[in-house]
Amino acid sequence: MRIEEEIKLDYSDVLFRPKRSTLKSRKDVDLNRKYTFKYSKLTWKGTPIIASNMDGVGEIGVAKKLNTHKVMTALTKQHTIEQISKIYNNSDFHKLVSLSCGTSSESYHRLNKVLKKFPKFEFICIDVANGYSENFSHFVTAVRKKYPKKTIIAGNVVTADMTQELILSGADIVKVGIGPGSVCTTRIQTGVGYPQLSAVMECADAAHGLGAHIIADGGCTCPGDVAKGFGAGADFVMLGGMLAGHKEGGGEIIERNGKKFIEFYGSSSEEANEKHYGGLANYRSSEGKKVVIPLKSSLDKTIRDILGGIRSSCTYVGAPSLKQLSKCTTFVRVNNQYNDTFGKI
């Protein structure tokens, strides 16, 4: 046993230090990024935010709406050929949608069937809660061998060494985050995790040194946190809870006292396991929770609010583009984020 003495930081532990800027307006900030990926050699251009592959977020309706903003969606693992056929022939959807799979033979078989039917999809997201197993690295290698020209996303991990391991195994993009999500209880159930800001900084440094990319996955509670993820070096930021609660995500709408609500739950929750796998296996526990959240008015409004916040962050630190944000970023450690006299935001 040993203890690492160096303090690790979360998004709530820092704020951007403002700097002199020559930007006249938020509208002058360019949020588009252009990436060429390490193994697939494919080039992608768009706004590097990704809707998480969670029930209620990684859905066809969400993908259709976010497509208009050039924002990506990672579909849930359970999407069928029939469901995907509804979007496949729509312009550039294959560039802004990632297919997802786990490491089970059933999940991999479903992915293979979808790609055989719809070969233009460019992204594969290999998604597990614990990316530290040797079996996972071997699985990434096998998928890379089968699909050499696809851009492979793999995770989740939170340390530089395993980021490098997954890249050397064939991942173009590594997904970073264990336990920071709004409906994830991994840190409670297992005691395992890593403060997200530090994880993003360390994993980004490791990935960029090998010519690869990372996704900061989880932990964002507001547009400022999304900007901090980019400021810390993330190439993409993945959002779950911030994009949940919209009608585009599907799900049953509940009415209580004249107000409308919708259920949202973690991918490793008892609810998700019951829905997709017939219940939790007798050797494991739930690592997610279910919440009931107010039905939000418009996904358009939500994504515009997020993008507007990022543009504003850039103007405060003098970054003319999202590409320049990390270079212009200085974080200051804080004990308090904002004035909550009238309640938490």
C-alpha positions, 0 to 999 in steps of 0.5 A: 500500500502507498499514498500519492501525496500530490493533490489532484483536482476536479473541475470545482477546484479551479477557475480560469484566470482572466487575461487581456484579450483582443477579441471584440465579441463572443461571436468571433470565437471559432469552436470548430476543431479539425482532427486527423486520427492516428490509426484510421487517418480519417479527418474530422471537423466539427464542434468537439462535444459528444452526447454520451452513449447513455439511455436518454442521451445517446439516442437517434432523436438527440443525434438528429438535433445535435447534427445541426450544430455539428455536435457528435452523438455516441449511440447506445450499444443497443441500437438496431439496424432498423433504428439506425437506418432512419439516419444513415442516409442523412447527409453527413450523419456517419461522420457525427455519430459513433456506434458503440459496443462492449466486449461481450460477444453479443455486443460485438456481433451486433456491431459487426452486423450494423457495420456490414449493413452500414459501412460508412460509419467512421467511429466505433466506441468500445465502452466499458466501465473499467478499461484497466483489464488486459482483456480490454486491451486485447479486445481493442487490438482485435477490433483495430485489426478487423477495422483498420480504417475506422476511428476507434474510441476506447475507455474508460481510464484515468491515468497516463499509463493506461492511456498509452496502453490503449493507444498502443493497442490500437485506439485513436481516442481514449475516453477519460473518466471513472466515477465523475458522472451525475448518475454514476456511483462507482466511487461510492460502490468501489472507492475507485476514481480520480479527480477529473481535471487532473485525469484529463490533464495527465491523460491528454499529455500522454495521448498527445505525445503519441499523436492520439486524442482523448475525450473528457467523459463525465463530471461536467455540471455547467458550461464552465466545466465543459470549457475547463475540460477543453482548457485542461487539454481534452480534444472532445468533451462527452456529456450525459446529465447536461443533455438529459431530460429532453423529449428527443432522448425518448423515455417515459414522461411522468406528470406530477402536480401538473409538472412534467418529469423524465427518468434518467439513469446510469449505464451500470445502474440496476434499471439499465441492467434490468432493461438491457440484460434481464437484471444484475448478475448475482456476482455484481452490484449496481454502480449507477442510480436513477433520478427523476429530472424536470423535462427541459424545454429545448435541446436546441436551447441547451446546446446553444447555452453550452456553446455560448458559455464556451465562447465566453470562456475563450473571450475571458482568456484571450483565445480566438478559437477553441484550439487555442483555449488550452494554450491560453489557460491558467487555472487558479485553485479556489475554495468557492466557485460562485455566490449561492445566496439564493441557492445553488445554480 
